[in-house]
Amino acid sequence: MDLSVITVFDASGSFIEMAKLRINRNILRTLMQLSQLYSPDDLLSRVRFECFSLGSQLQPLSPDPATGAPALKAAGSANLIALSEYLAQRDSAARQPLPLLFCTDGSFRHDEFKRFRDMLFQASHIVPLVVAVGIDADLDSLKTLTPFVFEPENILEAVDYAVSFCCGISKCPFSPRDVKVISSDDVLSADPGDSFSSEQSGSYPSLLERYQMRMM
């Protein structure tokens, strides 16, 4: 079974400010290091993270010859129309949930954002999750896209949700009443039953649990 998470990094000109591009680079680096947290027979080893940058065009991220890491540069405006068209194509071909992990500050043209939001609501398989990047992130707008809006430091929690959806472990509630920003305070104060856990998924401990075990 082909399990994919579409991961899109906003690379528009607004990411030059307030270290937002560095935050996105750190998130990308974290995704590249996930292989250290699972074994070949692990559930997560079956999941492929398809990474793209979104500037004036939607482009697959390829490794930089000098560093071996994907190059991520900010310039221009984010082309939400291109992203909408690409996701619509993927949605029509999908046969199972297809999570979208979108790392952005929500700074978009109103008409393009509305078209993007409408596409998400009409999609049958796309499951949107948002990482709100930057202290100026437009949370009010981003929370109209999905019930799942994360802070950058909780990228492992965001990936846990994305993996659970593409593996069919959890269902995504799309009621606007359920929208909230998932922050570090939420993670520290949450009841065990409030989050994706190893008890819910059999032998699959969350990435946050794995990371904490590695730090002990």
C-alpha positions as CSV (number, residue, x, y, z in Angstrom):
1,M,0.0,0.0,0.0
2,D,1.3,3.4,-1.0
3,L,1.1,5.7,2.0
4,S,1.9,9.4,1.3
5,V,1.9,12.7,3.1
6,I,2.1,15.7,0.9
7,T,4.2,18.3,2.7
8,V,4.2,21.8,1.4
9,F,6.6,24.6,2.6
10,D,5.5,28.1,2.0
11,A,8.5,29.8,0.3
12,S,6.9,33.2,-0.5
13,G,8.7,36.5,0.1
14,S,7.1,36.9,3.6
15,F,9.3,34.1,4.8
16,I,12.4,36.2,4.5
17,E,11.2,38.0,7.7
18,M,11.3,36.9,11.3
19,A,13.3,33.8,10.7
20,K,10.3,32.0,9.2
21,L,12.4,30.4,6.4
22,R,14.8,29.0,9.1
23,I,11.7,27.5,10.9
24,N,10.6,25.8,7.7
25,R,14.1,24.5,7.1
26,N,14.2,23.1,10.6
27,I,10.9,21.4,10.0
28,L,12.2,19.9,6.7
29,R,15.4,18.8,8.5
30,T,13.2,17.0,11.1
31,L,11.3,15.2,8.4
32,M,14.5,14.0,6.9
33,Q,15.7,12.6,10.2
34,L,12.5,10.6,10.9
35,S,14.2,7.4,9.7
36,Q,16.2,7.5,13.0
37,L,13.0,7.0,14.9
38,Y,11.7,3.8,13.3
39,S,12.8,0.3,12.2
40,P,12.2,-1.1,8.7
41,D,9.2,-3.1,9.9
42,D,7.7,-0.1,11.5
43,L,4.4,1.4,10.4
44,L,6.1,4.8,9.7
45,S,8.6,3.2,7.4
46,R,5.7,2.7,4.9
47,V,4.9,6.4,4.8
48,R,6.5,8.6,2.1
49,F,6.8,12.3,2.7
50,E,6.4,14.2,-0.6
51,C,8.0,17.6,0.0
52,F,7.3,20.7,-2.1
53,S,8.2,24.4,-1.9
54,L,5.5,26.9,-2.8
55,G,6.6,30.2,-4.3
56,S,5.6,31.5,-7.7
57,Q,5.5,27.8,-8.6
58,L,4.9,24.5,-6.8
59,Q,8.2,22.7,-7.0
60,P,9.4,19.3,-5.6
61,L,12.2,19.8,-3.2
62,S,15.4,18.1,-4.4
63,P,18.7,17.7,-2.6
64,D,21.2,20.5,-2.8
65,P,24.4,19.1,-4.4
66,A,26.6,20.9,-1.8
67,T,24.8,19.9,1.4
68,G,22.7,16.9,0.4
69,A,19.7,18.6,2.0
70,P,16.8,20.0,-0.1
71,A,17.3,23.7,-0.9
72,L,14.5,26.0,0.4
73,K,14.6,29.6,-0.7
74,A,12.0,32.4,-0.3
75,A,10.9,34.8,-3.0
76,G,7.8,36.1,-4.7
77,S,4.2,35.2,-3.9
78,A,2.8,31.8,-3.0
79,N,0.9,30.4,-5.9
80,L,-2.1,28.9,-4.2
81,I,-3.8,28.3,-7.6
82,A,-1.0,26.0,-8.6
83,L,-1.3,24.1,-5.3
84,S,-5.1,23.9,-5.6
85,E,-4.8,22.4,-9.1
86,Y,-2.2,19.9,-8.1
87,L,-4.1,18.8,-5.0
88,A,-7.3,18.5,-7.0
89,Q,-5.5,16.1,-9.4
90,R,-4.1,14.0,-6.5
91,D,-7.5,13.9,-4.8
92,S,-9.2,12.6,-7.9
93,A,-6.7,9.8,-8.2
94,A,-6.6,8.9,-4.5
95,R,-8.3,5.8,-3.1
96,Q,-7.5,6.5,0.6
97,P,-6.9,9.5,2.9
98,L,-4.2,11.8,1.6
99,P,-2.9,14.1,4.3
100,L,-1.6,17.6,3.4
101,L,0.9,19.1,5.9
102,F,1.1,22.8,5.0
103,C,3.8,24.9,6.7
104,T,2.7,28.5,6.1
105,D,2.1,31.9,7.7
106,G,-1.3,32.2,5.9
107,S,-0.2,35.4,4.0
108,F,-2.2,35.0,0.7
109,R,-4.3,37.0,-1.7
110,H,-7.9,36.7,-0.5
111,D,-9.3,35.4,-3.8
112,E,-6.6,32.7,-4.1
113,F,-7.1,31.7,-0.5
114,K,-10.9,31.3,-1.0
115,R,-10.4,29.1,-4.0
116,F,-7.9,27.0,-2.1
117,R,-10.2,26.7,0.9
118,D,-13.1,25.7,-1.4
119,M,-11.0,23.1,-3.1
120,L,-10.1,21.5,0.3
121,F,-13.8,21.4,1.4
122,Q,-14.8,19.7,-1.9
123,A,-12.0,17.2,-1.8
124,S,-12.9,13.6,-1.0
125,H,-9.5,12.4,0.2
126,I,-7.3,15.4,1.1
127,V,-6.9,15.8,4.9
128,P,-5.4,19.2,5.6
129,L,-3.1,19.9,8.6
130,V,-1.4,23.3,9.0
131,V,1.8,24.3,10.8
132,A,1.4,28.0,11.6
133,V,4.9,29.5,11.0
134,G,5.9,32.9,12.5
135,I,4.5,35.1,15.2
136,D,2.5,37.0,12.6
137,A,0.8,33.8,11.2
138,D,-2.8,34.6,10.3
139,L,-4.4,32.1,12.6
140,D,-7.9,33.3,12.0
141,S,-7.6,32.4,8.3
142,L,-5.6,29.2,8.8
143,K,-8.2,27.8,11.3
144,T,-10.8,28.0,8.5
145,L,-8.9,25.4,6.6
146,T,-8.7,22.6,9.1
147,P,-9.4,21.5,12.7
148,F,-5.7,20.8,13.0
149,V,-3.4,23.8,13.3
150,F,0.0,23.2,15.0
151,E,2.8,25.4,16.3
152,P,6.2,24.6,14.7
153,E,7.7,23.1,17.8
154,N,5.0,20.4,17.7
155,I,5.9,19.2,14.2
156,L,6.2,15.6,15.6
157,E,2.6,15.8,16.8
158,A,1.5,17.1,13.4
159,V,3.3,14.2,11.7
160,D,1.7,11.7,14.1
161,Y,-1.8,13.0,13.1
162,A,-0.8,12.9,9.4
163,V,0.5,9.3,9.6
164,S,-2.6,8.2,11.6
165,F,-4.9,9.6,8.9
166,C,-3.1,8.1,5.9
167,C,-3.0,4.7,7.6
168,G,-6.7,4.9,8.4
169,I,-6.2,4.8,12.2
170,S,-8.1,8.0,13.0
171,K,-10.9,9.9,11.4
172,C,-10.7,13.7,10.9
173,P,-13.6,15.8,12.3
174,F,-14.1,18.8,10.0
175,S,-16.6,20.7,12.1
176,P,-15.4,24.3,12.5
177,R,-16.3,24.0,16.2
178,D,-13.4,21.6,16.6
179,V,-10.8,24.0,15.3
180,K,-7.9,24.8,17.7
181,V,-4.3,25.6,17.7
182,I,-2.3,22.6,19.1
183,S,0.6,24.1,21.1
184,S,3.3,22.9,23.5
185,D,1.0,23.7,26.4
186,D,-1.7,21.4,24.9
187,V,0.8,18.6,24.6
188,L,2.0,19.0,28.2
189,S,-1.4,19.3,29.8
190,A,-3.5,16.9,27.6
191,D,-5.1,13.8,29.0
192,P,-3.8,10.5,27.6
193,G,-7.0,9.9,25.8
194,D,-6.9,13.3,24.0
195,S,-4.0,12.5,21.7
196,F,-2.8,9.7,19.3
197,S,-1.2,7.1,21.5
198,S,0.4,3.7,21.3
199,E,-2.6,2.2,23.0
200,Q,-4.9,3.4,20.2
201,S,-2.6,2.2,17.4
202,G,-1.3,-1.1,18.6
203,S,2.5,-1.2,18.4
204,Y,2.9,2.4,17.1
205,P,4.2,4.8,19.7
206,S,4.0,8.5,18.8
207,L,7.0,10.3,17.4
208,L,6.9,12.6,20.5
209,E,7.1,9.5,22.7
210,R,10.0,8.1,20.6
211,Y,11.9,11.4,20.8
212,Q,11.5,11.6,24.5
213,M,12.8,8.1,24.9
214,R,15.8,8.9,22.8
215,M,16.6,11.9,25.0
216,M,16.5,9.8,28.2
